[in-house]
Amino acid sequence: MATIVTISSSPSSTSRTDAVLSHVTRRLVARGHEITQVVLRDLPAEPLLRGDARDWQIAAAVQLLESADAVVVATPVYKAAYAGLLKVFLDLLPQYALRGKQVLPLATGGTLAHVLAVDYALRPVLTSLGATHVAQGWFVLADHVRLFEGGGVLFDPAASGPLHDVTDEFLRTLDGRAPAAARSLAQAVDPLEVKAIVVSPDDPAAAPLLTDLPVEYGTRYGGRSANVSLTEVPSCDFEKVNGGALVLLTDAGETVAGGAIRRLDSETAEIKRVWTSNRHRRRGLGRRVLVELERIAADRGYRRLCLTTGPRQPEAVGLYLSTGYTPHFDLEADPETIGLLPFTKDLVAVPFSGHESGSGPDAQAPRSHLSTIQVTAVAREPHRRVDGTRSAVAS
Ligand SMILES: Cc1cc2nc3c(=O)[nH]c(=O)nc-3n(C[C@H](O)[C@H](O)[C@H](O)COP(=O)(O)O)c2cc1C
């Protein structure tokens, strides 16, 4: 576990830079690191402007920095450079304040024309302060960050994917692991190579899904609702003995996507926890997860699947609509005004001749590879009614 200090440099209290920083922070916390935040706008202005490091709050911030293993510096781009607030803080630091530390620089800005501000303006000063390693940073376009009143933020995939990658790389450096092998598009996950396996929720292979989902929900919905949505269903519901199943897709040993079903009644199962690793989105893996879940559900005798997703998951809504799930809400309304977005799908089983190993503690047999599509589904005509209650639960 590393001790990490995050530095927030925006003068604004409704800050896109802070939204980026808190998303990255959630991921670092989920990986077991200890985070302390330094919010520069909360430091006393006069001593800061005077460069008075004897002020106790400023001294405490400098001390935190000195005792940290790593630092995440997040700044808005102002006038083609990093924020002045960060400049005055960096100016009062001792010359080698970052000696021995890993540093991750992050920025937000209004125009891609200033994307180089991270490497051209910020990186040299971090290096000059003695940082052992300044990681590959990322510039997030302000338009790719949608802030919601009351908390919660939705990133455009163009921002969340690379942000995920640079955070992963930073985590690798912190853990002393080798850098990830660069994947060219040609080497990207080949759907034919992806294996589907049924596992118990405590299987280590399920950890990426179970760790990443709370981060994702926490970011999108803010602190409050995310926890409710995640704890409402105990993961033992996904055990085979309880009528459930947890399916993972793996590629060369890496868990890249997954999802689960749980029993609602003898004929109905609910889809939960559908997830695709940020690094592997837009490759049809969510669709493949649904195929596997539908096959297992039909094989277990379920005749219907239902699910709810949340209003800040447009990609999930797109996935369910394109795979024959019937929406039970007004597709034309702003999802924020609806809340829960329910879907259902009727299943028609095709006799399955293969073998499925169990996922429960009663079935520790080797994992089966479930790659044959054995199910077709019948979708009803989409309904156009609003019947959701305001909540933020996601499947
Ligand atoms: C005074 C000021 C100057 C700015 N200058 C730039 C700039 O030179 N280049 C750029 O890409 N964005 C510029 N922006 C846009 C901000 O970088 C962008 O809105 C950023 O996301 C704000 O972050 P915040 O919400 O954390 O304060 C400027 C914004 C302000 C208020």
The ligand as an ORCA input file, in Angstrom:
! r2SCAN-3c Opt
* xyz 0 1
  C      -9.386     32.063    -16.756
  C      -9.499     30.816    -17.611
  C      -8.565     30.563    -18.563
  C      -8.654     29.409    -19.349
  N      -7.710     29.179    -20.291
  C      -7.736     28.038    -20.996
  C      -6.712     27.752    -21.949
  O      -5.809     28.527    -22.177
  N      -6.762     26.585    -22.599
  C      -7.757     25.673    -22.383
  O      -7.751     24.603    -22.990
  N      -8.764     25.929    -21.503
  C      -8.771     27.091    -20.807
  N      -9.763     27.340    -19.902
  C     -10.834     26.371    -19.718
  C     -10.575     25.502    -18.490
  O      -9.300     24.904    -18.543
  C     -11.575     24.362    -18.385
  O     -12.866     24.898    -18.351
  C     -11.324     23.528    -17.180
  O     -12.020     22.300    -17.291
  C     -11.740     24.205    -15.907
  O     -11.480     23.343    -14.840
  P     -12.230     23.478    -13.444
  O     -13.697     23.257    -13.686
  O     -11.612     22.433    -12.611
  O     -11.924     24.860    -12.939
  C      -9.718     28.507    -19.149
  C     -10.678     28.802    -18.177
  C     -10.578     29.935    -17.417
  C     -11.621     30.194    -16.381
*
